[in-house]
């Protein structure tokens, strides 16, 4: 496959300024064909976000068209078309970098288009990638699209989830705060409790995650005083949200103050 030269996909990706040059190298023999034949855009249809930095991807593109007396130029775009609508709009990151096309392109030549997603700048959801080809001098244009689902990394989600609660007196109700990644907003968090000496956990309370910051959604879980009469342990299960799977936390000790 003839690949397009990548320009700055690493260092420049932080600003979203990625570029490429199409049609570099010696071109193969051209096959005459109609410009109304199908174009192809193939590559990963589902992507899990990285735990840090960027994840680099490649999408393969090819088209067919006549070559006598005509030239072709391409334009690439990406856009978010679906997400967890409970996320506050100002918290949504739509970074899905698809390299820009520079110069003319050649029919019947396979190209690899660099792309990338970011662990923090890309909100889980569905994105649509498109490549539009315009023929000159006819000014006829055609577009091919591909939908890509971007999913949260569940291990990463679990690793940054935080649980906190104040110390409470024996028999007093307590509020436990669970902070999960912002994209889990709308999901229910379930609290499970096991008293010291017991072998099984029991579901004792729940609350929904609400928008809290650009990084976290927060659930305030009210636990009855009957679960603070003795020491024990809690763990929490975070339910799935759109494009983000469910997971459970490690257990934490219940902090009881007796005087």
N, C-alpha and C positions, 0 to 999 in steps of 0.2 A: 504494500500500500504506500502510495505517495503521501507523506504527512506534511501538514502545514507547519511552518516555522513558528515557534512560540516566542513571544516577546514579553518578558516581564511577568509571567504568570505567577512567579514566586513573590518577589519583592513588591511588585506593583499591585498584586492582588489585594493588598490591604486597602487600597484606595479604589478598588473595582476597575482599575484601568488596565485591562488585559487586551492584548492585540495579537494578530497573526497576519501572515502574508500567505495568500492563496496562490497555488499554481507555480510554486518554486520548482526548479529542476527541469530536466528535459521532459517534454510532454510526449505521451505515447501517441501512436497513430490514432487519428480522430475518426469516429464512426458517425456518419450522417444519421440524423434521426429527427423525429418530430419533437418540438418543445412541449407538446402536451402529454408526453409519456410520464409515468410516475417518477417522482423524486424519492429518495430514501434518506432517512435520518434514523440511525440505529445506535443503541448504547444502553446503559443501565436504566431500567424503568423504575427501580426502587433503590434508594440510597439511605444508609444510616449515617447520621451526623458523626463526625469525629469527636474524640474526647478533648482535643485541643487543636488549635491552628486550623489549617485548611485540609480538605480532602480533594485531590485532583482527579478529574474524570476525563474521558475522551468520548466524543460522539462522532460516528462515521457518517459522512454525507457524500452523495453522488447524484448526478442528474444526467439526462441525455438531451441533446439538441443538435441542430445543424450547425456547421462551422463556417460555411462560405459567406463572407461578407457581414458577419455578425460578431458581436462580443457579448460577454456576460459579466455581471457584477453581482455580488451577494451581500446581504445584510442579515446579521444574526441578532436575535432578541430572546430575552427570557422574562417571564412574568409569573407572579403567584396567582393561582386561580381558585384555591381552596385552602382553608385553615381552620383551626379551632376558633370559632367566632366569639368565644367568651374572652379571648385575650384582648386587653385594651389596645386599640389601634396604634397608639404611640409606642407600644412595646414590641410591635411586630418588626422583625428584620427580614427583608426580602432579598438578601444577597444570594444570588445564584449567577455567578459570573460565567458568561458564554463569550468566548473570544470574538472580537470584532474581525470583519473581513476587510482586507485592503487589496486593491488592484483587481484585475480581471481573473476569472476562473475559467476552467476548461471542461467541456462536456466529457462524459465517460471517463472521468478521472476521480478515483477515490480520495477523499480528504478526511483527515482526523481533526476535529474541532476541540481544542482544549476547553475545559470548564472546571469550576471549583465551587464547593460549598464551605461554609465556615461554622465552627462549633457554636459560636455565639451570635454571629451576624445573620444566620439563616434560620428562620423560624420553621419548625416542622409544618408540612402541608403539601399541597400539590402545585407543581410549577409546570408551565408550558414553555418549551423551547421551540424556536422557529428559525428557519433559514428561508429567506426570500431571494429569488434569483430574477434579475431584470435583464432582458435581452435588448441590445441596441443594434440598429437604430429603430427597431419596431416599437420599443418601449412596452413590450409585453412582459408581465411579471407573474411569477408563480411562487407559491409558498408551501413548504412542508413543515409539519409540526410534530412534536413528541411530548407526551405528558410524563412527568417524572414525579414520583412520590418520595418526599423526604421525610424520614422517620426520626424521632428522638432516639438517642442511644440510651437504652434503659440502664445499663451499668453506670453510665455517667450521671443519669438522673438520680439514681440511688446514692451515688458518692457525694452529691452536693446537697442532699436533703438534710435538714437540721431539725432536731427536736429539742425543745426547752420547756421547762415548767418551774414555777417557784416552789420552794419548800412549803409544806402545809402541815398544819397541826393534825393530830390523830382525829379521824372522823370528819374532817372538813372537806368540802368539795374543792376541786382544783381545776384550773384551766391549763391545758397543755397546748402549746403552740407548735405546729408543724409547718416548716417552710420547705416547699418543693419548687422545682424549676417553674418559671412563669408559664410555660406552655402546658402545664398540668392543670391550669385553672379550670374550675367547673367540676373537676373530679372530686369524689368523696374520699375522705381519709377515715379509716376505721381504726379504733384503738382496741387492742387486745391486752388483757391483764391476767397475770398469774400470781397468786399470793405465794409467799415463801412456804416451801414444803409441798406445794401442789405440783402436779406434773403436766397439766394441760392449761392452755390459755383460753379465756372467754372473751368474746366481743362485748365491750362495755359501753362504747360511745362512738359517735361519728360526727363529722362536720365537713362542709364543702370548702374547697380551696377558692379563695377570692383573690382578685388582683391586689398586689401589694407594692411591687416595684418592677422595674424593667428586668430584674433578675429572678425574682421570686413571687410565687403565689403563697398565701398564708391561710391556714385553717386553725381556728381556735376551738379546741375540743373540751367540752365541759364534762368532767368525770365526777360521778356521785361520791359523796363522802364514805359510802359503805366500802369503797375500794381503797380507802386510805387508813383503815383501821390497823392494818399490819403492813409490814414491808413486803415488797414484791417487785415484779418487773412488768414493763409494758413493751409491746412492739406495735408498729403501725403499718397498715396496708394502704398504699395509695392506688386508687382505682385508675383504670385507663382513661385517657382523654383522646380526642381526635388526633391521630398521628403520633401518639405517645402511649407506650404500653404501661401496664400496671407493675408494681413491685412492692416489696415490703422492706422495712428498715431492720437494722439490728435491734436487739432488745436493750432497753435502758432501765436502770434501777429507779424505783419509786422512792422519792426522798420524803421521809416522814419526820416531823419534828415533834418530840414528845413533851417538851416543856418550853 
